[in-house]
Amino acid sequence: MIKGVIFDMDGTLIDSMGSWSECDRRFLKENGIDPPPGISDVMKTLSMEECARYFIDLGVKMEPQKITDRIEELVMDEYATSIPLKPYVTETLDTLDRYGIPYCVATANYRTLTNTILKRFGIYDRFKFIYTCEENGIKKDDPEFFGKVCALLGTEKENTAVVDDALHCIESAKGAGFFAVAVFDSGNADWKKTSETADIAADDLRGFTEFIKAQRKGDDLI
């Protein structure tokens, strides 16, 4: 029985992965460097600090903090104006509220971008809290990551769903004993393995919503 939910943001709640792929390329090109093949696959598993080091290794002549600041600048406008919400997000949150299931966001994104886009869609205050890798110094593929988030959520891990689009996060959550829910994103080249690794996989959040409703159908009769 799912009694708590940990949501990823990028690629799960918002359709932003294409923006990040383009941002990486724009940043390198403005620094006179041709983006290497497969850069998107490399970047999606790195922390902000690791991204800066990676760019420096490619030849960027900037301090790490200036790199992370510039990357944030490059995508801020899109987070504030154009990146869309993924399908069925509102309906999913409504369902969780209906059954009194607490939920939060755990993201590798910047706090500023996270706050900006969740407030833009009017859903920021619906989450119990926002947990960022940047602020807490721990990556999502660290075995302890989801345990720390779950402790704040106040639920037991075996009754807590981790909803994510990325293979390394699904593997981390599954390995740590959580109920792993894979949600499809077009930027995931490893979708077949991701869906096979997860406890359940869905084309969009509607699949997870229906799963919750099926678990709680008896509650509607009370």
N, C-alpha and C positions, 0 to 999 in steps of 0.2 A: 504494500500500500504506500503510495507516494504521499509524504507528509511535508516535503519541502523541495524547492526547485532552485538550482543555481544556473542562471542563464549566461551564456557567452553573449557578447554584443555583436561584433562585426561578423557578418556572414550568417548570423542566427536571428538577431532582432532587426538589424538594419542591413541594407543591400550595399555594402561599402567596399567589398574586396577589390572590385575593379578600380576604384579610386586610389587604393593603396598601390596597386600594381603600376598604375600610370604615374603616381607620385614618385616612386622609386626611380623610374626612368627619367622623369623630368629633373629630379635633383641631380642625378649623375650627368645628364647632358648639360645642365647649366654650369657644371664644374668641369666640362670638357672631357668627360669620360663616356665611352660607349657602354651601355648596359650589357653585362654578360648574359648569355643564354640561361634560362631557368632561374633568373633572379627572383621572381615571385615565389617560387618554391623554397628558395633559401630564406627569404625574408620573413615568411609567415611563421617560422618557428623561433625567431630571435626576439629577444627583449629590445627595448629602445636603446639601451646602452650597447648591446651586442650589434645592433644595426649600425650605430655610429662607428664602432670599431671595424665592421665589415666595409663600410664606405671608405674609411681611412686606408684599409688594406688595398682597396681598389685604386687609391691614389688621390683621394679628396684631401686637400690641404686646409683643414679646418679643425678646431678644437671639438671634442665630442659633444659638449653642451651646445655649441653653436650649430652643430649638425642636427641634433634633436629639435632645437628651436626652429630651424629652417623647415624641417619636415612638417612640424606642426603648423607652421604658417601656410605651407603649400596646400594642406587639406582643410584648413579651418573654414574657408568660404563654402566648400561643398557640404561640410557638416552643418553649417549654419543655414544653408539655403536649398540644396538640391538632392542630397542622398536620401533615398526613400526608405520607408519602413517596409520590412518584409511582410508577406501576406499572413493574416490571421494573428498578428501579435496582440492586438487589442482584445480579440475574442478569447485568446488563450489566457491573458491576464484576468479577464472577466470571469472565466471559468475557475481559475485558481482562487480568486476572491470569493466566489460563490461557495466554495467548499472550505474556506478558511485556511488555505494552504499558503504559508509564507514563501516569498521568493526574493531573490537578489540578483545582481549582476556581478560577474567576475570577469574582468577584461584585461588584456595586455595593452589596451589603448591608453592615451593620455587622459588624465582626469578632466582637463578642459574640454576636449573634444567629446568625451562621454557625457558630461553635464550638458554641453551645448545641444547635442542632438536629442537626448532624452527629454530635455525641457522643451525643445522645439515641437516635439510630438505630444507634449502634455502627459508623459508617462513617468517622468523622473520621480515624482513623489509616491508612485505606486510601489516602488521597490523598497524592501526593508533597509537595504544599504547598497552601496556601490563599492566593490573591492577591486583595486587596480594593482597590477604587478609593479608598476612604476613606483607607487607609494610604499609598497610592502617588501620590495626587494626579493621577490620570489617568482619564478616562472611557472606557467601553467602545466608544464610537463614534469615539474618537481613532484615527487610522490606525496609531499606534505601540503601542496597547494590547496587542493580541494578540502582536505581535512581542516585547515585553518579557516576556510570560508564557511564550512559546515558548522564549526564550533560557534561562529558568530550568528549563524542562522538559527541555531538552537535545535537542530534535528539530528537524528541518527543517520549515519551514512547509508546504511542499507535501505532506508526509507527516503533517501534524498536523490532526486534526479539531477544529473548534470546534462544540460541541453547545449549541444555544440555542433559546429559544422566541420571542425578540423580533426584529422586523423590523430595527430599527436595528443590532442586534448581528450579525445574519446578513449584512447589507449591509457592515458594517465588516470582518468576517472574510473575506468573499468578496473585497472590494476589496483586502485586504492579501495575498491569495494563499493563504489557507488553504482547507482542504476544509470547507465549511459544511454542517452537519447541522441542519435545522430539526425541532424536536419540538413537536407541537401542544400548546397550552394554551388552555383555554376563554376566558381573558382576552385573547387576541390577536384583536383585531378585524380585523387585517391578515393573517390566516392565508393567504389565497389568494396575496397578493403575497410573503409570507414563504416559502411553499413553492416558489413559482416562482423565487425568487432563489437559494435554497439548491442545493447540489449534489445532496443527497437530502433528502427530507422524510418524516416518519413520524408516525403517530398517537400513538405512544408509543415508549419506548426499546427495545422489542422489535425494532422495525424496524432500528435502528442495530446492535443486537446481531447480528441475522441477517446484516447487511451485513458485519460483522467476521468472522463465522464463514465466510461465503462466500469472503472474501478469503484466509482462512487454512486452508481445508479441506485443502490439501495437507500442512499441518503435522501434522494428526491421523493421517496415514498413516506418519509417521516413527517 
